[in-house]
Amino acid sequence: MTPIRGPLARLDRSRDELAKAWLVRLIERASLDEISELPTEQIARELPELISDIVGSVASANGDPYELSEQQTRRAAALAGLRSGRETSAADVSRDIAALQAVLVRALRDELSESEPERFADAVERLADATGAIQGAAVEELVRSRSRELESQANTDPLTGLGNLRNLQRELGHMLEIQKRYGHPFGVLLMDIDGLKRVNDSQGHQAGDRLLMQVAMALQRSIRSVDVASRLGGDEFCVLAPEQESAAAILLGERLATAVVDEVSVGSDPPVGLSIGVVSCPEHGDDAEALVDAADRAMYRAKAAGDNVALGEPAAAAEVAEETNNGSP
């Protein structure tokens, strides 16, 4: 038993009051928008337990206070999300935890007699170590969260919320690796919107943007959870369909075309639709450039014929793949 066990036990029993005191300090320096978005229920649930973690670390004469358990790390990381919004910085998180430390130091001072300065100093030192561990875990989570946000932004089309060209290239490369290693086929459906230019010309680009968003939603609702839908730019979209050979991919293309007619084109003046080129790997090629080129050729055949869907030509795709491998222009 350590000399400060008694006072710290009383501190632990007061954890709910300490949590409220810390929340008051947090609110004092928050904007009205931040206050309205504070996850108070989460704070009420997690913070008392976190205070118990810190007090327990202070009370322990042995062990490294910077070594947090998985549960303690999770509770500490939750502090990184207290302030919503993208402007939250590591400095904000650090200040929040410094306020928590100040609340605990004041409570320690009230519990420990002023006639025992050495015990108080020792407790404060260990408290600083314990809250330092909490701060480190919270800042690390903030950095990870920001990295995930940036990665998502880099792979997302801002207008439609679908993946962008970068995301398509990454997903296509991943599917090619799986196909070459395990032999799993997949379909590539390249499409563009028939009638978007007429909408832009007659109703303006805002109407065109609304049309693009409607098409994106129709595609998203019509594909499987394992399929990947992306907008390549302009009026071009692409869907990657794992475990789909040509016959199944054609059916998927027809379903997508029907969904756009039923959900988007009804009541639209001028009417809109999709022209879709469908290929599958390895039937139409086994590299990204060959597959996309074959799907693009098929898409323009569909458009020229006035059809919704056209299947790529394996012979043409093989020729393109051979030219690519040989480095021909």
VEXDREN-2710 file (C-alpha; in Angstrom, 1 decimal):
% VEXDREN-2710
k/r/px/py/pz
1/MET/0.0/0.0/0.0
2/THR/1.3/3.5/-0.9
3/PRO/1.0/6.4/1.5
4/ILE/-1.5/8.2/-0.9
5/ARG/-3.8/5.3/-1.2
6/GLY/-6.5/6.8/1.0
7/PRO/-6.7/10.2/-0.6
8/LEU/-6.6/8.6/-4.1
9/ALA/-9.4/6.2/-3.2
10/ARG/-11.6/9.2/-2.2
11/LEU/-10.5/10.8/-5.5
12/ASP/-11.7/7.7/-7.4
13/ARG/-15.0/7.8/-5.7
14/SER/-15.4/11.4/-6.8
15/ARG/-14.8/10.6/-10.4
16/ASP/-18.3/11.6/-11.6
17/GLU/-17.9/15.1/-10.0
18/LEU/-14.4/15.5/-11.5
19/ALA/-15.8/14.6/-14.9
20/LYS/-18.4/17.3/-14.6
21/ALA/-15.8/19.8/-13.4
22/TRP/-13.7/19.0/-16.5
23/LEU/-16.7/19.3/-18.8
24/VAL/-17.4/22.7/-17.4
25/ARG/-13.8/23.8/-18.2
26/LEU/-14.2/22.4/-21.7
27/ILE/-17.4/24.3/-22.3
28/GLU/-16.0/27.6/-21.0
29/ARG/-13.5/27.8/-23.9
30/ALA/-15.8/26.2/-26.6
31/SER/-17.8/28.1/-29.2
32/LEU/-21.6/27.8/-29.3
33/ASP/-21.4/25.5/-32.3
34/GLU/-18.8/23.3/-30.5
35/ILE/-21.0/23.2/-27.3
36/SER/-24.0/22.0/-29.3
37/GLU/-22.0/19.2/-30.9
38/LEU/-20.2/18.0/-27.8
39/PRO/-20.9/14.2/-27.3
40/THR/-22.0/14.7/-23.7
41/GLU/-23.4/11.2/-23.4
42/GLN/-20.1/9.7/-24.5
43/ILE/-18.2/12.0/-22.1
44/ALA/-20.5/11.0/-19.2
45/ARG/-19.9/7.3/-20.0
46/GLU/-16.2/7.3/-20.8
47/LEU/-14.6/10.1/-18.8
48/PRO/-15.3/8.7/-15.2
49/GLU/-13.7/5.4/-16.3
50/LEU/-10.7/7.4/-17.8
51/ILE/-10.3/9.3/-14.5
52/SER/-10.2/5.9/-12.7
53/ASP/-7.5/4.8/-15.1
54/ILE/-5.4/7.9/-14.3
55/VAL/-5.9/7.6/-10.6
56/GLY/-5.0/4.0/-10.6
57/SER/-1.8/4.7/-12.5
58/VAL/-1.0/7.5/-10.0
59/ALA/-1.6/5.1/-7.1
60/SER/0.6/2.4/-8.5
61/ALA/4.2/2.6/-7.2
62/ASN/5.4/0.2/-9.8
63/GLY/4.9/-0.1/-13.6
64/ASP/5.2/2.4/-16.4
65/PRO/2.3/5.0/-16.4
66/TYR/2.7/5.3/-20.1
67/GLU/1.7/1.7/-20.7
68/LEU/-2.0/1.8/-21.4
69/SER/-4.2/-1.3/-21.7
70/GLU/-6.3/-1.7/-24.9
71/GLN/-9.4/-0.4/-23.1
72/GLN/-7.6/2.5/-21.7
73/THR/-6.2/3.4/-25.1
74/ARG/-9.7/3.3/-26.6
75/ARG/-11.0/5.6/-23.9
76/ALA/-8.2/8.0/-24.3
77/ALA/-8.6/8.0/-28.1
78/ALA/-12.2/8.9/-27.7
79/LEU/-11.0/12.3/-26.4
80/ALA/-9.7/13.1/-29.9
81/GLY/-13.3/13.2/-31.2
82/LEU/-14.8/15.5/-28.5
83/ARG/-14.6/18.5/-30.8
84/SER/-16.3/17.8/-34.1
85/GLY/-15.2/19.7/-37.2
86/ARG/-12.1/19.5/-39.4
87/GLU/-10.4/22.4/-37.7
88/THR/-9.7/20.5/-34.5
89/SER/-5.9/20.3/-34.0
90/ALA/-3.5/18.4/-31.8
91/ALA/-3.1/21.7/-29.8
92/ASP/-6.9/21.6/-29.1
93/VAL/-6.7/18.0/-27.9
94/SER/-3.7/18.8/-25.8
95/ARG/-5.4/21.8/-24.2
96/ASP/-8.5/19.6/-23.4
97/ILE/-6.3/17.1/-21.6
98/ALA/-4.3/19.8/-19.8
99/ALA/-7.6/21.0/-18.5
100/LEU/-8.4/17.5/-17.2
101/GLN/-5.0/17.4/-15.5
102/ALA/-5.7/20.7/-13.9
103/VAL/-9.0/19.4/-12.5
104/LEU/-7.2/16.4/-11.0
105/VAL/-4.3/18.4/-9.6
106/ARG/-6.8/20.6/-7.8
107/ALA/-8.6/17.6/-6.4
108/LEU/-5.3/16.1/-5.2
109/ARG/-4.3/19.3/-3.5
110/ASP/-7.6/19.3/-1.6
111/GLU/-7.2/15.7/-0.6
112/LEU/-3.5/15.9/0.4
113/SER/-2.5/17.9/3.4
114/GLU/-0.4/21.0/2.8
115/SER/1.8/19.5/5.5
116/GLU/2.7/16.6/3.2
117/PRO/4.3/18.5/0.2
118/GLU/6.6/15.6/-0.8
119/ARG/3.6/13.2/-1.1
120/PHE/1.7/15.8/-3.1
121/ALA/4.7/16.5/-5.4
122/ASP/5.1/12.7/-6.0
123/ALA/1.4/12.3/-6.8
124/VAL/1.5/15.3/-9.2
125/GLU/4.5/13.9/-11.0
126/ARG/2.9/10.6/-11.5
127/LEU/-0.3/12.3/-12.5
128/ALA/1.6/14.3/-15.2
129/ASP/3.0/11.0/-16.5
130/ALA/-0.4/9.3/-16.6
131/THR/-2.2/12.2/-18.3
132/GLY/0.8/12.4/-20.7
133/ALA/0.0/8.8/-21.8
134/ILE/-3.6/9.8/-22.3
135/GLN/-2.6/12.8/-24.3
136/GLY/-0.3/10.7/-26.5
137/ALA/-3.1/8.2/-27.3
138/ALA/-5.6/11.0/-28.1
139/VAL/-3.2/12.8/-30.4
140/GLU/-2.3/9.6/-32.2
141/GLU/-6.0/8.9/-32.8
142/LEU/-6.5/12.4/-34.1
143/VAL/-3.6/12.0/-36.6
144/ARG/-5.0/8.6/-37.7
145/SER/-8.5/10.1/-38.1
146/ARG/-7.1/13.0/-40.2
147/SER/-5.2/10.5/-42.3
148/ARG/-8.3/8.5/-43.0
149/GLU/-10.2/11.7/-43.9
150/LEU/-7.5/12.8/-46.3
151/GLU/-7.3/9.3/-47.9
152/SER/-11.1/9.3/-48.3
153/GLN/-11.1/12.8/-49.9
154/ALA/-8.3/11.7/-52.3
155/ASN/-10.3/8.8/-53.5
156/THR/-13.8/10.3/-53.6
157/ASP/-15.5/12.3/-56.3
158/PRO/-16.7/15.4/-54.5
159/LEU/-19.9/15.9/-56.5
160/THR/-21.4/12.3/-56.4
161/GLY/-19.7/10.7/-53.4
162/LEU/-18.6/7.8/-55.6
163/GLY/-15.0/6.8/-56.0
164/ASN/-12.9/8.8/-58.4
165/LEU/-10.4/7.8/-61.1
166/ARG/-7.7/7.3/-58.5
167/ASN/-9.9/5.0/-56.6
168/LEU/-10.9/3.1/-59.7
169/GLN/-7.2/2.6/-60.7
170/ARG/-6.4/1.3/-57.2
171/GLU/-9.4/-1.1/-57.1
172/LEU/-8.8/-2.3/-60.6
173/GLY/-5.2/-3.1/-59.7
174/HIS/-6.3/-5.0/-56.6
175/MET/-8.8/-7.1/-58.6
176/LEU/-6.2/-7.9/-61.2
177/GLU/-3.8/-9.1/-58.5
178/ILE/-6.5/-11.4/-57.1
179/GLN/-7.4/-12.7/-60.6
180/LYS/-3.8/-13.5/-61.5
181/ARG/-3.2/-15.2/-58.2
182/TYR/-6.5/-17.0/-57.6
183/GLY/-8.2/-17.0/-61.0
184/HIS/-11.3/-15.0/-59.9
185/PRO/-12.9/-13.2/-62.8
186/PHE/-14.4/-9.8/-62.6
187/GLY/-16.4/-7.5/-64.9
188/VAL/-15.6/-3.9/-66.0
189/LEU/-18.6/-1.8/-67.0
190/LEU/-17.7/1.6/-68.6
191/MET/-20.5/4.0/-69.2
192/ASP/-21.4/7.5/-70.1
193/ILE/-24.7/9.5/-69.9
194/ASP/-26.6/10.1/-73.1
195/GLY/-28.2/13.5/-72.9
196/LEU/-26.1/15.3/-70.3
197/LYS/-24.9/17.8/-72.8
198/ARG/-28.4/18.6/-73.9
199/VAL/-29.4/19.1/-70.2
200/ASN/-26.4/21.4/-69.6
201/ASP/-27.2/23.4/-72.8
202/SER/-30.9/23.8/-72.1
203/GLN/-31.1/24.0/-68.3
204/GLY/-27.6/25.0/-67.1
205/HIS/-24.8/23.2/-65.4
206/GLN/-26.6/23.1/-62.0
207/ALA/-29.2/20.9/-63.6
208/GLY/-26.4/18.8/-65.1
209/ASP/-24.8/18.4/-61.7
210/ARG/-28.1/17.3/-60.3
211/LEU/-28.4/14.7/-63.1
212/LEU/-25.0/13.4/-62.4
213/MET/-25.9/13.0/-58.7
214/GLN/-29.1/11.2/-59.6
215/VAL/-27.3/8.8/-61.9
216/ALA/-24.7/8.1/-59.2
217/MET/-27.5/7.3/-56.7
218/ALA/-29.2/5.0/-59.2
219/LEU/-26.0/3.1/-59.8
220/GLN/-25.2/2.8/-56.1
221/ARG/-28.7/1.4/-55.4
222/SER/-28.5/-1.1/-58.3
223/ILE/-25.1/-2.7/-57.6
224/ARG/-24.1/-5.3/-55.0
225/SER/-22.2/-4.3/-51.8
226/VAL/-19.0/-5.9/-53.2
227/ASP/-19.2/-3.9/-56.5
228/VAL/-17.2/-0.6/-56.9
229/ALA/-18.8/2.4/-58.6
230/SER/-16.7/5.3/-59.6
231/ARG/-17.0/8.6/-61.6
232/LEU/-14.1/9.1/-63.9
233/GLY/-15.0/12.7/-64.7
234/GLY/-17.5/14.5/-66.9
235/ASP/-20.3/12.1/-67.8
236/GLU/-18.2/8.9/-67.5
237/PHE/-18.8/6.3/-64.8
238/CYS/-17.4/2.8/-64.2
239/VAL/-18.4/-0.2/-62.2
240/LEU/-16.1/-3.1/-61.2
241/ALA/-18.0/-6.3/-60.5
242/PRO/-16.0/-9.1/-58.7
243/GLU/-16.7/-12.7/-59.6
244/GLN/-18.6/-11.7/-62.7
245/GLU/-17.9/-13.2/-66.2
246/SER/-19.3/-11.7/-69.4
247/ALA/-22.9/-13.1/-69.2
248/ALA/-23.4/-11.9/-65.6
249/ALA/-21.8/-8.5/-66.3
250/ILE/-24.1/-8.0/-69.3
251/LEU/-27.1/-8.6/-67.0
252/LEU/-25.7/-6.1/-64.5
253/GLY/-25.2/-3.5/-67.3
254/GLU/-28.8/-3.9/-68.4
255/ARG/-30.0/-3.5/-64.8
256/LEU/-28.0/-0.3/-64.5
257/ALA/-29.4/1.1/-67.7
258/THR/-32.9/0.3/-66.7
259/ALA/-32.4/1.9/-63.2
260/VAL/-31.3/5.1/-64.8
261/VAL/-34.3/5.2/-67.2
262/ASP/-36.7/4.4/-64.4
263/GLU/-35.3/6.6/-61.7
264/VAL/-33.7/9.5/-63.6
265/SER/-35.1/9.7/-67.1
266/VAL/-38.8/9.6/-66.2
267/GLY/-40.1/13.1/-66.6
268/SER/-36.8/14.4/-67.8
269/ASP/-36.8/16.7/-70.8
270/PRO/-34.6/15.9/-72.7
271/PRO/-34.6/12.2/-71.8
272/VAL/-31.3/10.6/-70.6
273/GLY/-29.9/7.1/-70.6
274/LEU/-26.7/5.2/-70.4
275/SER/-24.4/3.7/-73.0
276/ILE/-22.4/0.8/-71.4
277/GLY/-19.5/-1.1/-72.6
278/VAL/-19.0/-4.5/-70.8
279/VAL/-15.9/-6.6/-70.6
280/SER/-14.6/-9.2/-68.2
281/CYS/-11.2/-10.3/-67.0
282/PRO/-9.5/-12.5/-68.2
283/GLU/-11.7/-13.0/-71.2
284/HIS/-11.1/-9.5/-72.6
285/GLY/-7.6/-8.9/-71.2
286/ASP/-5.6/-9.3/-68.1
287/ASP/-4.2/-5.8/-67.6
288/ALA/-5.9/-2.5/-66.7
289/GLU/-5.2/-0.7/-70.0
290/ALA/-6.4/-3.5/-72.2
291/LEU/-9.7/-3.9/-70.2
292/VAL/-10.5/-0.2/-70.1
293/ASP/-9.7/0.2/-73.8
294/ALA/-11.9/-2.8/-74.7
295/ALA/-14.8/-1.5/-72.5
296/ASP/-14.4/2.0/-74.0
297/ARG/-14.6/0.6/-77.6
298/ALA/-17.7/-1.4/-76.6
299/MET/-19.3/1.6/-75.0
300/TYR/-19.0/3.6/-78.2
301/ARG/-20.4/0.7/-80.2
302/ALA/-23.4/0.7/-78.0
303/LYS/-23.8/4.5/-78.4
304/ALA/-23.5/4.2/-82.2
305/ALA/-26.0/1.4/-82.4
306/GLY/-28.5/3.1/-80.1
307/ASP/-28.2/0.2/-77.6
308/ASN/-27.9/0.4/-73.9
309/VAL/-25.2/-2.3/-73.5
310/ALA/-22.5/-3.8/-75.8
311/LEU/-20.0/-6.6/-75.0
312/GLY/-16.4/-6.1/-75.8
313/GLU/-14.6/-8.1/-78.5
314/PRO/-12.1/-10.5/-77.0
315/ALA/-9.9/-10.6/-80.2
316/ALA/-9.6/-6.8/-80.2
317/ALA/-8.8/-6.7/-76.5
318/ALA/-6.1/-9.3/-77.0
319/GLU/-4.5/-7.2/-79.8
320/VAL/-4.5/-4.1/-77.6
321/ALA/-3.0/-6.1/-74.7
322/GLU/-0.3/-7.5/-77.0
323/GLU/0.5/-4.0/-78.4
324/THR/0.8/-2.7/-74.9
325/ASN/3.1/-5.5/-73.8
326/ASN/5.3/-4.9/-76.8
327/GLY/5.5/-1.2/-76.1
328/SER/3.9/-0.2/-79.5
329/PRO/2.5/3.3/-79.7
END
